[in-house]
Amino acid sequence: MSDHGAKRSSVAATAQAMGRGVQSLWLLAALLVVWEIAARLAGSLFVPPVSQIFVAFVDTWLSGSPSSLFLSDQFRTDVLPSLARLGLGYGAAAAIGISAGILIGVWRPAGAFFNPLIRLGMSVPVTALLPIAIVIFGITSGMNVFLIALGCLWPILINTYDGVRGLDRTVVTAAKSMRLTRRRYFLQVLLPGASPAIFAGMRISIGIALVLMVISELYAATAGLGFYIVSQQRLFRFPELWAAIVLLALLGILFNAVFAVVERVLLRWHRNARPEGAESH
């Protein structure tokens, strides 16, 4: 393809992406307008108008000084502890899940032995273990981190295992015929080949981590977004409650956007290796 053709293709792709973005914004704007009108007509205490939620959002989370990036004291009191728990739990799940997934994927006897147990553990709702976790850890941040890590562990571990087991046998045979060292085989064949599946599991776990972060704080925490939501519900301060929900949604969008950028950079080779017309939609 000529440089001129490549530029035209790039411009067309950019215009198409912008068009989809504008369509999404119009749909969001229309939904917010409908929400505002319907809430004002209904006069419900539990579902306030969007304008009240926006005012509560700014007052609650963005009323700080410029030196603190406009983040309020409430943000530092409740959001930062939640993000710390989420980061610790997600990081632990990623470290354990990737390591264990590679191990049982490479070592066939371990995979045959542990695979049924792993599938069984994945089928148990983590939220059902909340009472047990409270008994073991108490109402501490360790309990929240444990639940987040346990919930995020299974998708990462399963996807890593499937990625290792699904390596192209031709590539594996070629690597063995070249007598690569274990280190070179791991870094140049196994890890790159399994990385798309690993990243898929890690992306799924982001949403799980957010859900478990809130659920664990709803019932057993003295600070955090979940604790804040419960406290506002008990005080019948529903604009502030909805402001916390909006913040959770924005955090989820932000985390997914950052992860998508990291994935796009680290797996650029995988995207470029796809045949033409194989892009995901």
Buried (B, 14 or more C-beta within 10 A) or exposed (E): EEEEEEEEEEEEEEEEEEEEEEEEEEEEEEEBEEBBEEBBEEEEEEBBBBBBBBBBBEBBBBBBEEEEEEBBEBBEEBBEBBBBBBBBBBBBBBEBBBEBBBBBBBEEEEBEEBBEEBEEBBEEEBBEBBEEBBEEBEEBBBBBBBBBBBBBBBBBBBBBBBBBBEBEEEEBEEBEEEEBEEEEBBEBBBBBBBBBBBBBBBBBBBBBBBBBBBBBBBBBBEBBBBBBBBBBBEEEBBBBBBBBBBBBEEBBEEBBEEBEEEBEEEBEEBEEEEEEEEEEE
